[in-house]
Amino acid sequence: MARSAPSLSAVIASTRPTRVVVASMQRGKRSVDEFLLDARLHGVSVEDVRHAIEEATGKLPIERLSAHALLTGGGFEHSDFVVRDSTRFLTRALSVAVAIAGLIVAAPLLAIVAGVILLESEGPVLFRQPRVGMDGRPFELLKFRTMRTQTTNGSEWVSDNAHRITRAGRWLRRFRLDEVPQLVNVLRGDMNLVGPRPHPVSNYALFLDRIPYYRLRQTVRPGITGWAQIRYGYANGLDEETEKMRYDLYYIKHRSLWLDLRILAGTCAVLLFDGRNHEAAHQASAVSMWAPAWASQRSASSTASQS
């Protein structure tokens, strides 16, 4: 609730805060702005409510953001379009080095996994699906197949295809071993270790139309893991994808080698200590204080997604 300048003065004098968070309704009132400037000069930190929310939650309240706020709010300095950017070079070098080492070390295990998949169910060892990459360009994502194949059209969402997951597939999903072939995608240049998860091409138009600032995901390579993966998890519907976009936008804004290393450490912690499948490992509800009143929508395609 907005207060007059004298009231604010009395509140600050009595509470002695170190920080004042300014709601949008208070901006633009000269008397309040002048008082806050005086408080700032006396050592009180003055912060916009959107920045406070971002700092506290690790995500951006995209429904409250304007393009102007994104332009002037800092960050968004390290995209994969900036060829000479040091962050782009370092994150790419880390991804390639880990991918090469991972494939060499895991080669015997990958051969065993391939044999188990072939013995348990008919179909190819690898699951291949067109995904949206940097700049909106499609590429073929590789994963170990964890579901029985089907010939009819089906839903993209795993929650609609749980009955098709094989016994071996459940174990592969539990330890994320089904993701290991994506190291080949990293070497091909389609992906990095860390970044927003690539979405199926069949959902691209829907997400671009319904999720605010979705096109900003295309400024960086998609990743095997990401900030949204360790902070939220798997999404099953448009409202949950929108929630994940809040985390993806935070990652894109604050992208750095240090943040990538933090995400990789968080991913290791999930693998070691979270006993759920990756599609189950998310918060109980995807609805946040900024979630729009959109119904969860589901998109059909010819194959079931294993994102």
N, C-alpha and C positions, 0 to 999 in steps of 0.2 A: 504494500500500500504506500503510495507516495505521501511524503510529509513535507511541510514547509521547511525552509532553511533554519529558522530558530529551533524547531522541534528536533531536527537532525543534529543541530549543535548540542542541544541538551542531552540527546541520546548518546552521542559520541563522548561527551564530557563525563557522563556517568558510567559508561561501559568500557571506555578506553580500548576500542577494537584495534587490531592490527590490519584488518582488511574490511573493506566495504564492497559488497556486491550490488551492482546497480541493475535494477530490472528495466526492461525496455520502456515501460510507461513513464519512467523518471527522466529519460534522456530528452534533451531539448528544452528543459525548463531552466531559464537563465539563472534564477536565484539558487536552484539546487546545484547546477553545474559549477557556479562560482564557489559555493560552499565546499563542494567536493574537491575542487582544485586547491582550495586553502588547506583542507584536510590532507591532501596528497603532499603538499609542501611541508606539512608537519609530520611526515613519516607514516601516514596511513595509506596502505595499498588500496587503490580503487580499481575494481575489476568488473567487466561486463558479465552479466549473468550467463551468457553463452560460453564464455571462457571458463567460468567457474564450473559449469556443468561438464564441460569437456575434461577439465582437470580431474574432477571427482569420479567420473564414470569411465574414462578411456574411450569415449565415443563422441561423435558430433550429433547434436540434435537437428537433423537435416531439415525437418519441417519448419524450424524456426530460423533457418539460415537464408539469407539472400545472396545473390551472386556478388553483390558489393561487399558483403561481410567476408566472403571467401577471398575476394581480391585483396582486401586491406587487412585481413586478420593475421597475416604472417603464415609461414609454412608454405607447402606446395612448391618447394624449390628443387626437388630431386626426382624428376620423372625420367623414364627411359628414352625420352625424345631428346634430352640434352646430352649430346654425344660426349662432351668434354667434362661432364660432371663427375667429380671424384667419388661421390656416393654410388652412382650408377656403376662405375668401374669396380669399386670394392665389393659391392653386393654380387655383381656378376662373377667376379673372380672367385669369391667364396663359394658360390653355387657350383661353378664348374669343378673346382678342386674337390669339393665334397662328393659330387656326383661321380667323378672318376674313381675316387677312393672307395666309395660305397659300392659301386658295381663290382670292383675287383674283390673286395673283402666278402661281399654277400653272394658271389657267384655260385659256390657250392649249395648254399641254402636256396637260392632261386631255382636251381635245377631240381632239388627235392620238392619244392612247392609246385613246380610245373608238373612233375610226375604224379603228385597227389591229386591235383585238379583233373588230370586226364583219367585217372583211375576211378574217381568218384562219380563223374557225370560226363555225358557227351557234350562235345563242343570244343571251341578253341581254348588255348591256355590264356590268351590275352583278351581282355575286353577293350574294344576300340570305339571311341565316340567323338564326333566333331564337337569341339569346344571353342569358345570365343577367347582369343588372345589379345595381345597388345594391339592398339589401334583398330580393334574390332575384327582383326583377321582371324579366320577359323584355322584350327589345327587339329590333328588327330591325337587325342589323349590316350595313353596306354595305362592299363591296370590289369592285375591278375583277375580273371573271371571268378566271381564269388556267387553267381546266381545260375540257375538252370536256364538255358536258352528258351526263348519263346518266339513263335512265328507271327503272332497277332500283335496289333498295335496295343500299346499299354501306356500307363502313366509314367511320367518322369520321376515321381517321388518314391523314395525307397519305402516309405510307410505303406504304400499300396502294393509293394512287391516283396514283403518280408517272407511270404510263403515260398518264394523261389530261392532264397538263400540256402546254399548247401552247408553241410556240417563243416567242411573245410573252410568254406567261405566265412562262417561265423568266427572261426579262429583267426583267419587272415584279417578280418575287419577289427577284431578285438585288439590285435597288436599292430594294426595299420600296415601289415606286410603287403596288402593288395596295392598299396601306393608306390611300392619300390620301383616298378618299371617306369614310373614317371621321371626317374633319374635320366632315362634316355631322352625324354622330352627336354630336360634341362640341358643336356649336351647338344641337342638339336637347336637350341635357342628359343624354343617355344615358351619355356617357363624358367623361373628361378626357384631356389629353395623356399624363399619367403615372398609372399604377395597374396593378393586376393585370390580365392579359389576360382578357377575358370568355370563358367556356367555353360550348360549345353546350348548349342546353337539354336535349338528349337524354342528355348525360353528367352532368347535375346531380345526380340521385339517387345515382348510383354514387359520385361524388366526395364528396358530403355524408356518405355512409355509411362510406366507406373511408379518407378522408384526415383525419387529426386536425385539429381546429379549423378545418375548411374554411369554416364559416359566418362566420368573422371576415373573409373576403374581401368579404362583402356589406356591410361597414360603410363602404366607400369606393367611389366610382365606378370602374369598370374603365378601363383606359387603352389608348391606341394603342401605347405602349411602357411598359416598367417595369423595376424592379430585377431581376426574374427574367429578363427578356429580355436584358439586357446582361451578366448574370453567368452565365447558363446557356444560354438560347436556347429552341429548340423542343422540345416533348415528344411522344413517340410511345408512350404506354402509361401505365398507372396508376402504376408505380414512378417514372417520370420526372415525371409530374404531381405526385407526392408530393415529389420533390426540389425542384421549382419552388415548391411551397407553402412550403418552408422559407425561400426568398428573399422570397416575397410577404409572409409573416408578419413578416419583418425590416422590410420597407418600411412595413407598416401600423404597426408599433411605433414606428418612428423617423421617421414622415412629417413633412416640413417643406418649405418652399419651396426651401431650399438643396439638399436631397436631390433634389427634382424637377429642379432645374437641373443637378445632377451627372449625373442619369440622362439628361437630354436631351443633354448633352455626350458622354456615353458612347455614346448612340445614333448621334450624328453620326460618332463615331470608327468605329463598326461599319460604317456605310454607306460610309465613305471607304476603309477599310483591310481589311475582311473580305470576301474574294471569294466566300464561300459563300452559298448560299441560306439564308433564315432558318430553314428547318426542318432544315438540316444544321449550322447554327452553334451547336453545343452541345458540352459536354465529351464526351470519348470514352465515358465511362460515367456513367450516372445513379445508380449504386449508391454510397452513402456509408457512413460508419462507423455511421450510425444507421438505415440503410434497413431496413424490415421485410422479412421473407421472403415477400413477396407476389409472386405471378406477375403478369407484365404482362397486363392485361386490356384487351380491345378491345370497344367498344360500337358496335352497328350503328344506322344511321338511314337516312332516305330520301335524304339528300344527303351528299356528301363534304365534310368540313370543310376550310376553307382558313385556319385560325387562324394 
